[in-house]
Amino acid sequence: MAPNIATNTSVELDELPAFVRPRHRAARVRHGRSATRVTPERWGPVATGGFPANLAPGS
């Protein structure tokens, strides 16, 4: 089983981020691409055991 951590994060969705070069902007719009910025606010210790995530409710 791979190591896991528990995190509390904030997430921002940017439909057309400023860092995209002008020639790529049209392609991003055409393909419906966006950028997701994830900012960890708190995190817990690395765990290598415990309840398998794929069996958790809602997974």
C-alpha positions in Angstrom: 0.0 0.0 0.0 1.3 3.5 -0.9 1.9 6.1 1.8 -1.1 8.5 2.4 -1.5 11.8 4.2 -4.7 13.6 5.3 -4.9 17.2 4.2 -7.1 20.2 4.5 -6.8 22.3 1.4 -8.3 25.2 -0.5 -8.8 24.8 -4.3 -9.1 27.4 -7.0 -10.3 26.6 -10.5 -8.9 29.0 -13.1 -10.6 28.6 -16.5 -7.9 30.6 -18.4 -4.8 31.2 -16.2 -2.5 34.1 -17.0 0.5 31.9 -17.3 -0.8 30.2 -20.5 1.0 31.4 -23.6 -1.2 33.3 -26.1 -0.9 30.6 -28.8 -2.1 27.9 -26.4 -5.1 29.9 -25.1 -7.3 29.0 -28.0 -6.5 25.3 -27.8 -7.3 25.3 -24.0 -10.6 26.9 -24.7 -11.4 24.5 -27.5 -10.6 21.5 -25.4 -12.3 22.8 -22.2 -9.1 22.8 -20.2 -8.6 24.6 -17.0 -6.0 24.8 -14.2 -6.6 23.7 -10.6 -4.5 25.3 -7.9 -4.4 23.3 -4.7 -3.1 25.0 -1.6 -2.5 22.7 1.4 -3.5 24.5 4.7 -2.9 21.6 7.1 -1.6 18.1 6.7 -1.3 15.0 8.9 1.5 12.5 9.2 2.3 10.0 6.5 0.6 6.7 7.0 1.3 3.4 5.3 -1.5 1.3 6.7 -5.1 1.7 7.8 -8.3 1.5 6.0 -7.9 1.1 2.2 -9.1 4.3 0.5 -10.8 2.5 -2.3 -13.1 0.9 0.2 -14.1 4.1 1.9 -17.7 5.3 1.6 -18.2 7.5 -1.4 -15.1 6.2 -3.3 
